[in-house]
Amino acid sequence: MILSLNEVEVMATKAAAGAGRPWGLAQEAGWATAVLEAMGLPGATLLLALLRVTDRIDCNILAPHFGSDGRWRANGPLCPILCGAYIQDMGGLMTPITVPSLHAPMLLIPFVQAACPDAAMDWDRADITIHHSQVALRGDPTTTMARHVTIRPVQLDDFQTSVFTHSAQPSPVDIPDEMWEGLSAFAHRTYVPASEASRLNGAGAGLTDND
Amino acid sequence: MADVRHNRPDQNRVQELMRPADQVMRLARMGASHQTRLSFMRAILRRVKSEGWQVERTVWNVDDKGVGVGVYEARGPERTYSLIAYANDLPPEKRSDRVIATEWDASFALFDGVPTEADIERLRNNVPKQEAGRCSASELVLSRANRSVRLFDHVVDRLAAGQQPDRAELDKVGYLMRTTAVYGNGKFGLSDRAKYAARAEAGGPFRVELLAVWLIRAFTVDVVEHMAWVKGGDKAVRMDKALRRRLGVGNSTGLGMAPFLVNHPALLNAWITARETALARVRALPSAAVATIARFEELVARAHAGLERWHTPDERQARRVCELAGDFGKLKVQAKTGVLQQADPWNSLYLWAQANLTLEGVEAVVSLIIEPHSELVDDLAGQMAADETEIFLIDGRMSVGGLAAQAREQFKWAMDTDFASHDETARFWYVSEEKLEPRLGERHEEDGAELEQRLGIGRDVKALVEGLESVPGNMLVAEFLLAHPQHRLAARRVQLASSLPYTEIHDNVLSATMMPIDMLRCKLAFFGASRFDPKSDRWVRITMYSDAPFPDEIAGMDADDWAWPPLDMAVSPA
């Protein structure tokens, strides 16, 4: 389906809220999804995959914990939105970090990009290099789960900055119908079913519209 | 006009005179907002005039039943925008302003450029369906309108018989058609705002939406004249231009617009900051020129006389209009006391108004004293946009104690509100499953409160502060939010409010006494709307562009002197 970025962001936000994410975090999920889609990357597909495997799971289980050495610890795969928001809140990366296990690692890109203009992410199957608004990809970065994802600040030379493959393009974007329907199903959970009372009073009608 | 070369306000004085958010951002005052010369409709027509835009109706294929299509090309110096209007023959039983309607008297798209035949055909299958159709990135705005049957039929009958419509009938309604939605920014497949945000003519807030409305106004007259011609043939006449100018475009605005102000804090801040800066600049002027005073007195007289055309059956608003008439009477007397001939003229008058007039009156004075100072304030109309594509980053390196202190400082009103009480949480905002319409529910009586939208920012900030107080004060906000992500929204709003003064409504939008129309009126006044006519506590009728020039006359007229009707056209109130 051909969609505006605004539609993507609104739908992704509602879908994340529908899957149990608090609204503040859901807004970040919506924003990150739209940033990836604008670059031609499958943000909506990855978000849907993330929401399906983490549906209504407590955020504390999906958030990292830290050892006394500062290392990231996890009891299972972490949520890239929670991790990304934390990296952003901390104002970026001073030193490399390794996430032991992570859902849909590509969803981290917008957060790393916003907090750390030059950075690299890698795991066994993929390398991602970030230079401001541009992104270079190698391997298979669209995986829905990865282990030992390393994120580090880097200094890029001219050769490295010449190979970027993705940056924001003018909308609209094309999202596979089944992905859009999947997100819609999650978003639908945030709507309140209509009753006769809400139809009449909720929107404040009841007076005739004609004159 | 003020001679700004010799009468410049002192910058420090301007800062001192900015009204605090605690005063400006209260719902009662927001609900008394009036249009100003910074309002978006005003800014659009100033540009259309100064840049010499040409508007031409290039297509008119409307049949004897009033069904068909018209295209209006608005050609600016760099680009053309085209209104494509689809006229419909709507059975009366289908006419409804509610978002749940499925058919309208007319539907519209604003096209980016000049549409081809193929574009017009593609949109013919989508635009009349509104929410159920799809637009493309070539379209910037989607809208629809219903007739005021009473006035429309009257005007058709009169023109068909070779007569002009009755002026009193015309003034009673004020418009031939009212829009029931004007969509932009990517809705239903329309172009994202980002595509045109950098354009001089389209980057300001709601510029493309309100350009479309101005063109729709021309269409409403064309279609009524067309129907008169069908009915009367050679006997039919066109509408007298002075009479025609009294017509605006009506609009019904419901609850859907209220969450906008809460969900766009940076944009709201930009709007309020511009208006408050304009007011402070004028108040900071050390003296007033004779011509400026004369202009001001003329405007007050026009505003007073123009109340005759502010009709509303709503008791509360009718009383307020009546009080406003009394306020204008007092203002005329006060302006003659010599206050404007002394030092500190506008500030003295404003302070007098603040002490002696109703809220409606004070906010009308704000608009009226800004008005004669175009050179001093018009630059501010270009500073009312906000880039909302970037997310506002939370500074998580701040301490929890620091954030709590900011929250207590910025949300004093919320700290003093008892959100455990029945009345302070009486309402909840939600999106209905049916047509995805925003609605307001009674929390203690209806189901669905667990699905409420997060509009009660004050309540959330108070909960955030309680959360922050439960952990060590030197903890980092980032650590706190990782463990308590439910507070991210409130934390972001607190930090935003600390850097931008007017982001938040300083009232509880969940309260039993909250009036949604206060939020609607604030937004609509920034659009440039007038004659607010509340139909309940949650929807309001307005008119847009009343008394403004039409496209075919703007080149030969003042494009910026229509906010208050000229004296010779209004009837003095008894």
Contacts between the chains, C-beta under 8 A, distances in Angstrom:
chain1	res1	chain2	res2	distance
A	2	B	134	7.7
A	2	B	136	7.3
A	2	B	189	6.5
A	3	B	189	6.8
A	4	B	137	7.0
A	4	B	185	7.9
A	4	B	186	3.1
A	4	B	187	7.6
A	4	B	189	6.1
A	4	B	190	6.4
A	4	B	191	7.0
A	4	B	192	4.9
A	5	B	186	6.4
A	5	B	192	5.0
A	5	B	194	7.1
A	6	B	185	5.5
A	6	B	186	3.0
A	6	B	187	7.1
A	6	B	192	5.4
A	6	B	193	7.4
A	7	B	186	5.6
A	7	B	187	7.4
A	7	B	188	8.0
A	7	B	189	7.2
A	21	B	485	7.6
A	22	B	485	5.1
A	22	B	486	4.1
A	22	B	487	8.0
A	22	B	488	6.5
A	22	B	489	7.1
A	23	B	454	4.4
A	23	B	489	5.3
A	24	B	454	7.9
A	24	B	485	6.8
A	24	B	486	7.4
A	24	B	487	7.2
A	24	B	488	2.9
A	24	B	489	3.2
A	24	B	490	7.4
A	24	B	491	7.4
A	24	B	492	6.3
A	25	B	485	4.8
A	25	B	488	5.5
A	27	B	391	7.4
A	27	B	489	7.1
A	28	B	391	6.7
A	28	B	488	7.5
A	31	B	391	4.7
A	59	B	485	4.9
A	60	B	483	6.9
A	63	B	482	5.3
A	63	B	483	7.2
A	63	B	485	7.5
A	64	B	482	7.3
A	82	B	482	7.0
A	82	B	485	6.6
A	85	B	394	7.8
A	85	B	481	7.3
A	85	B	482	8.0
A	85	B	485	7.5
A	85	B	488	7.0
A	86	B	396	7.5
A	86	B	478	6.0
A	86	B	481	7.7
A	86	B	482	5.1
A	88	B	393	5.8
A	88	B	394	7.2
A	88	B	396	7.6
A	89	B	393	7.9
A	89	B	394	5.1
A	89	B	395	7.5
A	89	B	396	2.7
A	89	B	397	7.7
A	89	B	477	6.8
A	89	B	478	3.7
A	89	B	481	6.2
A	89	B	482	7.8
A	90	B	396	5.5
A	90	B	397	6.6
A	90	B	476	7.9
A	90	B	478	5.0
A	91	B	395	7.3
A	91	B	396	7.2
A	91	B	397	5.7
A	114	B	390	7.9
A	114	B	391	7.3
A	114	B	393	6.6
A	115	B	393	7.5
A	170	B	137	7.6
A	170	B	194	7.8
A	170	B	195	6.2
A	171	B	137	6.3
A	171	B	186	7.4
A	171	B	191	7.6
A	171	B	192	4.7
A	171	B	194	7.1
A	171	B	195	7.1
A	172	B	136	7.4
A	172	B	137	5.0
A	172	B	189	7.0
A	172	B	192	7.7
A	188	B	433	7.3
A	189	B	451	7.9
A	190	B	431	6.6
A	190	B	451	5.8
A	191	B	430	7.7
A	191	B	431	5.3
A	191	B	432	6.4
A	191	B	433	4.0
A	191	B	436	6.8
A	191	B	451	7.1
A	192	B	430	4.4
A	192	B	431	6.9
A	192	B	432	5.7
A	192	B	433	6.4
A	192	B	439	7.6
A	192	B	441	7.3
A	192	B	447	7.5
A	192	B	448	3.6
A	192	B	451	5.1
A	193	B	432	7.8
A	193	B	433	4.9
A	193	B	434	7.9
A	193	B	448	7.4
A	194	B	432	5.1
A	194	B	433	5.8
A	194	B	434	3.9
A	195	B	446	7.6
A	195	B	447	7.7
A	197	B	446	6.8
A	198	B	432	6.3
A	198	B	439	5.8
A	198	B	441	6.4
A	198	B	446	6.7
A	198	B	448	7.8
A	199	B	100	7.9
A	199	B	432	7.9
A	199	B	434	7.1
A	202	B	255	7.9
A	202	B	430	7.9
A	202	B	432	6.5
A	202	B	437	7.9
A	202	B	439	3.2
A	202	B	440	5.9
A	202	B	441	6.0
A	203	B	98	6.9
A	203	B	99	7.5
A	203	B	254	5.7
A	203	B	255	5.6
A	203	B	432	8.0
A	203	B	437	5.9
A	203	B	438	7.9
A	203	B	439	5.2
A	203	B	440	7.9
A	203	B	538	6.9
A	203	B	539	7.4
A	204	B	254	6.5
A	204	B	255	6.2
A	204	B	440	7.5
A	204	B	516	7.4
A	204	B	535	7.7
A	204	B	536	4.4
A	204	B	537	6.6
A	204	B	538	3.0
A	204	B	539	5.0
A	205	B	98	5.7
A	205	B	254	8.0
A	205	B	536	7.7
A	205	B	539	7.3
A	206	B	536	7.0
A	207	B	535	5.3
A	207	B	536	6.5
A	209	B	95	7.0
A	209	B	96	5.1
A	209	B	97	3.9
A	209	B	98	6.7
A	209	B	146	7.5
A	209	B	252	7.0
A	210	B	92	7.5
A	210	B	95	5.8
A	210	B	149	6.2
A	211	B	148	5.7
A	211	B	149	7.4
A	211	B	150	5.8
A	211	B	173	6.7
